[in-house]
Amino acid sequence: MDRKSRIAPTNLRLRALTLAAIGALAAYAMYYFFVTTAAGQRVDEIAYDGSALGRTRLWRFADPILDVVSIGFVVLVLVIAATVAIWRQRWLLIVQVAIVMGGANIATQVFKHFVSRPELGVFGTAGASPGVNTLPSGHTTVAATAAIAVLFISPPRVRPFAALVGTVYAAGTGVSTLIGGWHRASDVVAAMFVTAAFAGVALLLDRPRRPVASGERAVVIVLAIVGVLTAIVSMWALLYIWRYVGIDPAYDLVANRAELSRGTLLTAYAGGALACVSVACAIVAAVVAQLQRRGD
């Protein structure tokens, strides 16, 4: 193996630490803006109202996806991960999967149940009574961590396929919670960032041992392109809705709710859904980019 095919362990760990830091800071930023500020709550609530559009038809597809997420599903993923790790004689994989799935899911539940949602004059009903915090989404955390766990245990030749399937599953679960009215968009995106933070922590244990595989490089590029394109549209929608209802601190969403047009609701809803897709693509791409430097 030539020197160009390797990356220094220090640089590898620095990248992992960067992913962990970005995930943690981004998750906190989602909480700060969309939970603790009136403007953020208004934007989030309009997107939530928009999720009612087409719910009857879309729920037929969303319900089966959400039914997969359960405690039994988490146990199954952990058992499969342990089995594959033992078969490949990669004992460290068990620890890494435990960090990602255990750490992220526990952190999600602790944060959601011990942090309250301040009352800022925005009536909310997403998955709970007004004032109850629903960020991060537990269902999305389970799905995202399962997708990342599969990436950790997958051999290099299988990893590109696992990355695409995992991205679709994580994003699909997140969007499904929006369709069902279980969560706000910020809940879903925050859950994915929490997953990214713990994935970064797990990656700190890795060491570089092999050259980059072309299939892994290709899937990183594809996910990056999709992530950037969906992020651009999502940011446009966010800025449009924020300028519409967020700039004026005196704007009363409760009083003006009935006046919101279908186009405004749909824009906010689509922006939130695309944000879920964008972040899912970014996180999976980032993890694959790290794992492609790892030993088989």
C-alpha positions as a Python dict, from the first residue, in 0.01 Angstrom:
ca = {
    (1, 'M'): (0, 0, 0),
    (2, 'D'): (149, 333, -101),
    (3, 'R'): (157, 638, 118),
    (4, 'K'): (-108, 820, -86),
    (5, 'S'): (-361, 547, -7),
    (6, 'R'): (-324, 603, 363),
    (7, 'I'): (-422, 883, 597),
    (8, 'A'): (-245, 961, 923),
    (9, 'P'): (-428, 833, 1234),
    (10, 'T'): (-415, 1184, 1381),
    (11, 'N'): (-591, 1330, 1075),
    (12, 'L'): (-847, 1050, 1078),
    (13, 'R'): (-931, 1115, 1442),
    (14, 'L'): (-944, 1488, 1379),
    (15, 'R'): (-1205, 1430, 1109),
    (16, 'A'): (-1402, 1206, 1343),
    (17, 'L'): (-1383, 1466, 1619),
    (18, 'T'): (-1498, 1733, 1372),
    (19, 'L'): (-1801, 1522, 1277),
    (20, 'A'): (-1886, 1471, 1645),
    (21, 'A'): (-1852, 1843, 1719),
    (22, 'I'): (-2057, 1951, 1416),
    (23, 'G'): (-2330, 1702, 1505),
    (24, 'A'): (-2350, 1818, 1866),
    (25, 'L'): (-2340, 2189, 1783),
    (26, 'A'): (-2594, 2153, 1502),
    (27, 'A'): (-2832, 1960, 1727),
    (28, 'Y'): (-2805, 2235, 1988),
    (29, 'A'): (-2858, 2501, 1721),
    (30, 'M'): (-3179, 2325, 1612),
    (31, 'Y'): (-3297, 2326, 1972),
    (32, 'Y'): (-3201, 2688, 2033),
    (33, 'F'): (-3369, 2834, 1725),
    (34, 'F'): (-3673, 2612, 1680),
    (35, 'V'): (-3757, 2555, 2047),
    (36, 'T'): (-3640, 2859, 2245),
    (37, 'T'): (-3723, 3141, 1999),
    (38, 'A'): (-4067, 3258, 1891),
    (39, 'A'): (-3959, 3297, 1528),
    (40, 'G'): (-3829, 2941, 1518),
    (41, 'Q'): (-4141, 2803, 1678),
    (42, 'R'): (-4359, 2986, 1426),
    (43, 'V'): (-4165, 2852, 1128),
    (44, 'D'): (-4172, 2500, 1269),
    (45, 'E'): (-4541, 2519, 1348),
    (46, 'I'): (-4635, 2632, 998),
    (47, 'A'): (-4442, 2339, 853),
    (48, 'Y'): (-4628, 2113, 1094),
    (49, 'D'): (-4963, 2257, 982),
    (50, 'G'): (-4860, 2192, 623),
    (51, 'S'): (-4801, 1825, 698),
    (52, 'A'): (-5178, 1776, 709),
    (53, 'L'): (-5186, 1829, 331),
    (54, 'G'): (-5229, 1493, 161),
    (55, 'R'): (-5195, 1305, 489),
    (56, 'T'): (-5473, 1057, 415),
    (57, 'R'): (-5303, 931, 98),
    (58, 'L'): (-4943, 953, 218),
    (59, 'W'): (-5010, 779, 549),
    (60, 'R'): (-5058, 449, 364),
    (61, 'F'): (-4688, 459, 283),
    (62, 'A'): (-4565, 619, 605),
    (63, 'D'): (-4741, 387, 851),
    (64, 'P'): (-4555, 67, 750),
    (65, 'I'): (-4221, 248, 773),
    (66, 'L'): (-4289, 372, 1125),
    (67, 'D'): (-4414, 30, 1234),
    (68, 'V'): (-4061, -106, 1184),
    (69, 'V'): (-3919, 112, 1462),
    (70, 'S'): (-3944, -59, 1801),
    (71, 'I'): (-3733, -186, 2090),
    (72, 'G'): (-3729, -524, 1921),
    (73, 'F'): (-3586, -365, 1607),
    (74, 'V'): (-3303, -205, 1807),
    (75, 'V'): (-3222, -538, 1972),
    (76, 'L'): (-3227, -712, 1633),
    (77, 'V'): (-2981, -463, 1484),
    (78, 'L'): (-2750, -500, 1784),
    (79, 'V'): (-2761, -880, 1762),
    (80, 'I'): (-2688, -873, 1389),
    (81, 'A'): (-2404, -627, 1443),
    (82, 'A'): (-2250, -843, 1715),
    (83, 'T'): (-2285, -1155, 1499),
    (84, 'V'): (-2118, -992, 1199),
    (85, 'A'): (-1843, -848, 1418),
    (86, 'I'): (-1767, -1190, 1566),
    (87, 'W'): (-1777, -1354, 1222),
    (88, 'R'): (-1535, -1095, 1083),
    (89, 'Q'): (-1328, -1105, 1404),
    (90, 'R'): (-1366, -731, 1439),
    (91, 'W'): (-1443, -698, 1810),
    (92, 'L'): (-1417, -321, 1806),
    (93, 'L'): (-1726, -304, 1586),
    (94, 'I'): (-1940, -417, 1878),
    (95, 'V'): (-1818, -123, 2086),
    (96, 'Q'): (-1867, 123, 1801),
    (97, 'V'): (-2221, 8, 1726),
    (98, 'A'): (-2304, 25, 2097),
    (99, 'I'): (-2173, 384, 2111),
    (100, 'V'): (-2380, 490, 1811),
    (101, 'M'): (-2707, 313, 1891),
    (102, 'G'): (-2688, 319, 2269),
    (103, 'G'): (-2543, 666, 2308),
    (104, 'A'): (-2761, 845, 2054),
    (105, 'N'): (-3088, 682, 2157),
    (106, 'I'): (-3028, 734, 2528),
    (107, 'A'): (-2925, 1096, 2471),
    (108, 'T'): (-3237, 1154, 2262),
    (109, 'Q'): (-3471, 1020, 2528),
    (110, 'V'): (-3295, 1202, 2811),
    (111, 'F'): (-3299, 1536, 2628),
    (112, 'K'): (-3658, 1500, 2512),
    (113, 'H'): (-3793, 1416, 2855),
    (114, 'F'): (-3587, 1649, 3072),
    (115, 'V'): (-3587, 1965, 2858),
    (116, 'S'): (-3911, 2161, 2841),
    (117, 'R'): (-4049, 2360, 2549),
    (118, 'P'): (-4106, 2724, 2653),
    (119, 'E'): (-4445, 2881, 2588),
    (120, 'L'): (-4387, 3166, 2343),
    (121, 'G'): (-4739, 3227, 2220),
    (122, 'V'): (-4724, 2960, 1948),
    (123, 'F'): (-4982, 2687, 1990),
    (124, 'G'): (-4826, 2351, 1903),
    (125, 'T'): (-4968, 2001, 1882),
    (126, 'A'): (-4691, 1796, 1722),
    (127, 'G'): (-4696, 1464, 1900),
    (128, 'A'): (-4768, 1617, 2242),
    (129, 'S'): (-4950, 1887, 2434),
    (130, 'P'): (-4838, 2249, 2403),
    (131, 'G'): (-4526, 2313, 2608),
    (132, 'V'): (-4400, 1953, 2591),
    (133, 'N'): (-4068, 1913, 2412),
    (134, 'T'): (-4063, 1661, 2125),
    (135, 'L'): (-3707, 1732, 2005),
    (136, 'P'): (-3524, 1513, 1905),
    (137, 'S'): (-3743, 1251, 1735),
    (138, 'G'): (-3698, 910, 1893),
    (139, 'H'): (-3818, 721, 1585),
    (140, 'T'): (-3574, 906, 1362),
    (141, 'T'): (-3284, 845, 1601),
    (142, 'V'): (-3354, 471, 1598),
    (143, 'A'): (-3370, 463, 1217),
    (144, 'A'): (-3062, 682, 1167),
    (145, 'T'): (-2850, 492, 1419),
    (146, 'A'): (-2953, 161, 1264),
    (147, 'A'): (-2845, 290, 923),
    (148, 'I'): (-2508, 402, 1061),
    (149, 'A'): (-2460, 75, 1252),
    (150, 'V'): (-2506, -121, 929),
    (151, 'L'): (-2240, 97, 764),
    (152, 'F'): (-1995, 14, 1042),
    (153, 'I'): (-2037, -362, 1008),
    (154, 'S'): (-2062, -377, 626),
    (155, 'P'): (-1763, -497, 423),
    (156, 'P'): (-1631, -234, 177),
    (157, 'R'): (-1788, -397, -130),
    (158, 'V'): (-2132, -394, 36),
    (159, 'R'): (-2106, -52, 198),
    (160, 'P'): (-2217, 161, -102),
    (161, 'F'): (-2544, -33, -127),
    (162, 'A'): (-2590, -18, 251),
    (163, 'A'): (-2532, 358, 239),
    (164, 'L'): (-2804, 415, -20),
    (165, 'V'): (-3055, 190, 156),
    (166, 'G'): (-2971, 340, 495),
    (167, 'T'): (-3015, 694, 368),
    (168, 'V'): (-3354, 614, 218),
    (169, 'Y'): (-3463, 438, 537),
    (170, 'A'): (-3346, 712, 775),
    (171, 'A'): (-3488, 993, 563),
    (172, 'G'): (-3807, 795, 496),
    (173, 'T'): (-3864, 738, 867),
    (174, 'G'): (-3807, 1104, 945),
    (175, 'V'): (-4042, 1227, 674),
    (176, 'S'): (-4299, 966, 779),
    (177, 'T'): (-4313, 1117, 1128),
    (178, 'L'): (-4393, 1449, 961),
    (179, 'I'): (-4665, 1292, 748),
    (180, 'G'): (-4824, 1137, 1054),
    (181, 'G'): (-4805, 1461, 1250),
    (182, 'W'): (-4593, 1290, 1515),
    (183, 'H'): (-4308, 1539, 1499),
    (184, 'R'): (-4198, 1875, 1374),
    (185, 'A'): (-3924, 1898, 1111),
    (186, 'S'): (-3674, 2030, 1365),
    (187, 'D'): (-3729, 1721, 1580),
    (188, 'V'): (-3627, 1497, 1291),
    (189, 'V'): (-3324, 1698, 1181),
    (190, 'A'): (-3201, 1729, 1540),
    (191, 'A'): (-3224, 1351, 1582),
    (192, 'M'): (-3004, 1302, 1278),
    (193, 'F'): (-2747, 1547, 1411),
    (194, 'V'): (-2744, 1362, 1745),
    (195, 'T'): (-2673, 1045, 1550),
    (196, 'A'): (-2390, 1221, 1366),
    (197, 'A'): (-2235, 1330, 1697),
    (198, 'F'): (-2219, 978, 1834),
    (199, 'A'): (-2106, 837, 1499),
    (200, 'G'): (-1813, 1077, 1522),
    (201, 'V'): (-1732, 954, 1872),
    (202, 'A'): (-1739, 592, 1752),
    (203, 'L'): (-1515, 678, 1456),
    (204, 'L'): (-1250, 808, 1695),
    (205, 'L'): (-1167, 443, 1762),
    (206, 'D'): (-1090, 364, 1396),
    (207, 'R'): (-750, 329, 1233),
    (208, 'P'): (-660, 367, 863),
    (209, 'R'): (-552, 43, 698),
    (210, 'R'): (-648, 37, 331),
    (211, 'P'): (-689, 249, 16),
    (212, 'V'): (-1013, 420, -78),
    (213, 'A'): (-1255, 199, -271),
    (214, 'S'): (-1403, 351, -587),
    (215, 'G'): (-1755, 233, -506),
    (216, 'E'): (-1749, 408, -171),
    (217, 'R'): (-1612, 725, -327),
    (218, 'A'): (-1891, 722, -586),
    (219, 'V'): (-2169, 686, -329),
    (220, 'V'): (-2021, 969, -122),
    (221, 'I'): (-2030, 1194, -429),
    (222, 'V'): (-2389, 1099, -515),
    (223, 'L'): (-2511, 1156, -158),
    (224, 'A'): (-2321, 1485, -139),
    (225, 'I'): (-2483, 1612, -460),
    (226, 'V'): (-2832, 1512, -348),
    (227, 'G'): (-2767, 1659, -4),
    (228, 'V'): (-2652, 1994, -143),
    (229, 'L'): (-2941, 2027, -389),
    (230, 'T'): (-3206, 1943, -129),
    (231, 'A'): (-3035, 2172, 123),
    (232, 'I'): (-3053, 2466, -118),
    (233, 'V'): (-3427, 2422, -172),
    (234, 'S'): (-3486, 2364, 198),
    (235, 'M'): (-3294, 2677, 296),
    (236, 'W'): (-3489, 2881, 41),
    (237, 'A'): (-3816, 2756, 191),
    (238, 'L'): (-3694, 2830, 544),
    (239, 'L'): (-3590, 3184, 456),
    (240, 'Y'): (-3919, 3244, 272),
    (241, 'I'): (-4129, 3133, 569),
    (242, 'W'): (-3904, 3309, 819),
    (243, 'R'): (-3932, 3639, 632),
    (244, 'Y'): (-4306, 3584, 613),
    (245, 'V'): (-4376, 3515, 980),
    (246, 'G'): (-4050, 3535, 1173),
    (247, 'I'): (-3907, 3883, 1135),
    (248, 'D'): (-4198, 4069, 1293),
    (249, 'P'): (-4186, 3988, 1668),
    (250, 'A'): (-4547, 4103, 1700),
    (251, 'Y'): (-4675, 3849, 1444),
    (252, 'D'): (-4953, 3643, 1605),
    (253, 'L'): (-4957, 3298, 1448),
    (254, 'V'): (-5260, 3189, 1648),
    (255, 'A'): (-5468, 3485, 1526),
    (256, 'N'): (-5347, 3459, 1166),
    (257, 'R'): (-5338, 3083, 1129),
    (258, 'A'): (-5655, 3065, 921),
    (259, 'E'): (-5514, 3319, 674),
    (260, 'L'): (-5211, 3110, 579),
    (261, 'S'): (-5239, 3006, 215),
    (262, 'R'): (-5207, 2649, 96),
    (263, 'G'): (-4893, 2751, -93),
    (264, 'T'): (-4732, 2886, 224),
    (265, 'L'): (-4814, 2572, 417),
    (266, 'L'): (-4688, 2348, 137),
    (267, 'T'): (-4365, 2549, 105),
    (268, 'A'): (-4292, 2513, 475),
    (269, 'Y'): (-4383, 2144, 476),
    (270, 'A'): (-4172, 2063, 169),
    (271, 'G'): (-3881, 2263, 311),
    (272, 'G'): (-3890, 2064, 632),
    (273, 'A'): (-3912, 1732, 449),
    (274, 'L'): (-3623, 1821, 220),
    (275, 'A'): (-3417, 1925, 522),
    (276, 'C'): (-3461, 1572, 657),
    (277, 'V'): (-3343, 1425, 327),
    (278, 'S'): (-3049, 1665, 303),
    (279, 'V'): (-2916, 1596, 652),
    (280, 'A'): (-2960, 1220, 611),
    (281, 'C'): (-2753, 1232, 290),
    (282, 'A'): (-2486, 1448, 454),
    (283, 'I'): (-2447, 1227, 760),
    (284, 'V'): (-2429, 899, 570),
    (285, 'A'): (-2183, 1051, 322),
    (286, 'A'): (-1965, 1179, 606),
    (287, 'V'): (-1958, 841, 779),
    (288, 'V'): (-1883, 650, 458),
    (289, 'A'): (-1605, 897, 378),
    (290, 'Q'): (-1448, 806, 713),
    (291, 'L'): (-1509, 433, 692),
    (292, 'Q'): (-1357, 407, 345),
    (293, 'R'): (-1021, 470, 510),
    (294, 'R'): (-1070, 190, 758),
    (295, 'G'): (-948, -169, 747),
    (296, 'D'): (-1178, -443, 621),
}
